[in-house]
Amino acid sequence: MKFKIIITLITIVILAGCSNSDWRTASRESAGIAVDPAEFSNAVIEFYAADAFSWRGWFAVHTWIAVKPKNAEEHTVYEVVGWRVRRGQ
């Protein structure tokens, strides 16, 4: 019984330590991994995945698609944001 209590307390401390910030304050700067539209004129479709923010990253990834039409000056990004998103709701 004591072992379960200790494990529970350790888990709470670890999870609480991961929540000192939230996704709203995370950096929105580019990681610079997409092709530069000024240097590459062809059409491009890129698929990305990264760990979800905070402790959710242990269990899930955030995915998005970046699209650049031929001769376009910038990418368009398509993503789904939210938990429990089902059937477009």
C-alpha positions as CSV (number, residue, x, y, z in Angstrom):
1,M,0.0,0.0,0.0
2,K,2.8,2.4,0.9
3,F,4.4,1.7,-2.5
4,K,1.3,2.7,-4.4
5,I,1.1,6.0,-2.4
6,I,4.8,6.8,-3.1
7,I,4.4,6.1,-6.8
8,T,1.3,8.2,-6.9
9,L,3.0,11.1,-5.2
10,I,6.1,10.9,-7.5
11,T,3.8,10.8,-10.5
12,I,2.0,14.0,-9.3
13,V,5.2,15.8,-8.7
14,I,6.6,14.9,-12.2
15,L,3.4,15.9,-13.9
16,A,3.2,19.2,-11.9
17,G,6.8,20.0,-12.9
18,C,5.9,19.7,-16.6
19,S,3.1,22.3,-16.3
20,N,5.0,25.4,-15.5
21,S,4.0,26.9,-18.8
22,D,1.3,26.3,-21.3
23,W,0.9,26.0,-25.1
24,R,-0.4,29.6,-25.4
25,T,3.0,31.0,-24.4
26,A,5.1,28.6,-26.5
27,S,7.2,30.1,-29.3
28,R,5.6,30.5,-32.7
29,E,8.8,31.2,-34.5
30,S,9.7,29.1,-37.5
31,A,12.0,26.2,-37.0
32,G,13.5,26.9,-40.4
33,I,13.0,23.3,-41.7
34,A,10.7,24.1,-44.6
35,V,12.1,24.9,-48.0
36,D,12.7,28.6,-48.6
37,P,10.1,29.8,-51.2
38,A,12.4,32.5,-52.5
39,E,15.0,29.8,-53.4
40,F,12.7,27.0,-54.6
41,S,10.1,27.8,-57.2
42,N,8.5,24.3,-57.6
43,A,5.3,23.2,-55.9
44,V,5.9,21.6,-52.5
45,I,3.8,19.5,-50.1
46,E,5.5,18.8,-46.7
47,F,4.2,16.7,-43.9
48,Y,5.4,17.3,-40.3
49,A,4.9,15.8,-36.9
50,A,6.3,17.0,-33.5
51,D,5.7,16.0,-29.9
52,A,2.6,17.6,-28.5
53,F,3.2,20.3,-25.8
54,S,4.1,19.5,-22.2
55,W,3.3,16.1,-20.8
56,R,1.0,15.3,-23.8
57,G,4.1,14.9,-25.8
58,W,4.7,11.6,-24.0
59,F,1.5,10.2,-25.6
60,A,0.8,12.2,-28.8
61,V,2.1,14.2,-31.7
62,H,0.9,17.3,-33.4
63,T,0.8,17.0,-37.1
64,W,0.4,19.5,-39.9
65,I,0.9,19.9,-43.7
66,A,2.6,22.8,-45.4
67,V,1.8,23.5,-49.0
68,K,3.5,25.8,-51.4
69,P,2.1,26.2,-54.9
70,K,4.5,26.7,-57.9
71,N,6.1,30.2,-57.8
72,A,4.3,31.0,-54.5
73,E,6.0,33.4,-52.1
74,E,4.9,31.6,-48.9
75,H,3.6,28.3,-47.5
76,T,0.0,27.7,-46.4
77,V,-0.2,25.5,-43.3
78,Y,-3.1,23.1,-42.6
79,E,-3.5,21.7,-39.1
80,V,-6.0,20.4,-36.6
81,V,-5.7,21.8,-33.1
82,G,-7.6,20.3,-30.2
83,W,-8.1,17.1,-28.2
84,R,-11.0,14.8,-28.8
85,V,-11.6,16.1,-32.4
86,R,-13.9,13.6,-34.1
87,R,-15.8,13.8,-37.3
88,G,-15.1,17.5,-37.8
89,Q,-16.7,18.5,-34.5
